[in-house]
Amino acid sequence: MSRNNSLQHLVLVALFIALVALATMVINVPMIATQGFINVGDAVIFLSAVLMGPRVGLAAGGLGSALADLLLGYAHWAPWTLVIKAVEGLIAALLGHAIYKDEQKVSRRVVGGLVLSSLWMVLGYYVAGGIMVGFKTALASVPGNLVQGLGSVVLALPLLHAFRRFKM
């Protein structure tokens, strides 16, 4: 990779981290029971993961989402978010990046990978919430997280379709 390509890649990684944080912060709905919130940052995590691969999905998911938690005053969630969203981005990339890159389209296998990574996010926040506020209380977050994850899959699909010709 040439120096210009390395710099371009670094800029894109930083941009996706910032876009995940921004999407998470701008559109969010507080969930009182678990002291968390529903957001659309996952759509950008999916976009970065499928377009750019596992390392970018991991970095953008974990760092962008944890940064949003810190900036929004949810610092108690930031360590959990760092891990949960990083793994979410990694799963989405491992299951979708190569297929999307080869086929230049959003296939059922790519969508399946996004759905599985969303389900990981729901499970991760249920376990984290269970540890923090009790598992019975954490159950209240499951429907909202399902809406967030699956809604983000739906939001990511037209974005992926729009970016299908870009080489990243």
N, C-alpha and C positions, 0 to 999 in steps of 0.2 A: 504494500500500500504506500503510495507516494505521500510526501509531506502534505500536499494540498488535500488529498483524499482523507488523510488522518485528521486534519483540521476540520474538514467538512463533516466528517463523522462525529467528532467531538461536539461541534456546534449543534448537530441534529440531536444528539443525546441530551445535551443541556436544554435544548428547545422542548423536547418531549417531557423532560422532568418538570420544566416550568409550566407546560400546557396541562399536565396531569394536576399539578398543584392548583392552577387557575380554574380548571373545570371542576375540581373538587370544592373549591372555595366559593365560586360564583353561584352555583346552583346546588344548594343543600337544604335539607329539611331536618331539623333537630328531632331526635327520638328521646323523649324525656326519660322513659323507663331505664334505658341502658346508658344514658349520658353520651350518646353518639349521634350520628346523623346520616341521612341518605343523600347520595350525591351522584353525579354523572362522570366522575373522574375515571371510572372503570372503562368507559368507552374510549378514552384516550390511551389508557393502558393497553387495551386490545389493539388499537391502531398502531401504537409503537411496537408492540410485540410481534404482530403479524407482518408489519412492513419491514422491521429492522432486525428481528431475531431475538434469541434468548438473553443475551447480555443487556441489550437495550430494554427489553421488556422487564427484566429483573430490576435494572437501575431506575427506569422511569416509574414503574409501579411502586417500588419501595420508597425511593427518595422523594418523588413527587407527592405521594400520598402522605408520608410522614411529615414532610414540610408543611403541607396544608393543615394537618392536625396541630402542629406547633403554632402556626400563624393564627389559627382559629380559636386557640385556647383549649384544645383537647390534648394537651401534652401527656396526660395519663394514658392516652390511647396510642401515642406515637410509636413506642417500641413494638407493640403488637402490630400496628399498621405496617411498619417497616417490613416485618417478616411476612405477614399475610399477603400484602399487595405485591411484594417482590416475588413470592412464590406464584401468585396469581398471574403476573406478567410472564414468568418463566414457563408455566404450564401452557398459557395461550400461545407463546412462541414455539415451544417444543412441539405442540400439536398442530400448529397452523402455518408457521412461517415458510417451511420448505414447500408445502403443498401450494400455498398461495403464490409463492415465487415461481414455481414451475408452471402452474396452470394459469396464472394471471387472472384468476377469478376467485370469488368466494364460494367455495364448494361446501357441500354438506359436512365434510370432514373438518373444514375450518370452523364452521358454525358449531359443530360438536365440541371442538377444542375450546371454543369460547364459553360454551355452556358449562363444560367441566371445570374450567378455571373459575367461573362464577360460583359454582357449587362449592369449590374449595374455599372461596372467600366467605360464603355463608357459614360453612363449618368452622373456619378459622375464627370468625368473630363470635360464633356461638361459644366455642371453647374459651376464648379470651374473656368474653363477657361472663361466662360461668365462673371463671377464676376470680374476676374482679367484683362482680355483683351477685353471684349465685346463679346456678344453672336454671332454676325456675324463672327468675327474672330475665335471664338472657334469652329465653324462648321468645320473649316479646320482640326481639330484634330480628328473628328469622324471617317473618313475612316481609318486612321492610328491606332486608338485605337481599331476599329473593327478587323483589321488584327492582331494586338497584342493579343487581347483577344481570338479570335477564333483560331489563330495560336498556342497560348499557350494551348488551349484545345487539339488540335491535338498532340502537343508535350507531353502533360501530359499522354495521353492514353497509349503509350507503356511503360512509366515509371510506371504507376499504374499496368499495366499487369505484369511487371517484379517484382514488390514488393508485389504481391497479397498473397504470402505465409508467409510474415513476420508479426509477431504479435507485434504491437507497442502500 
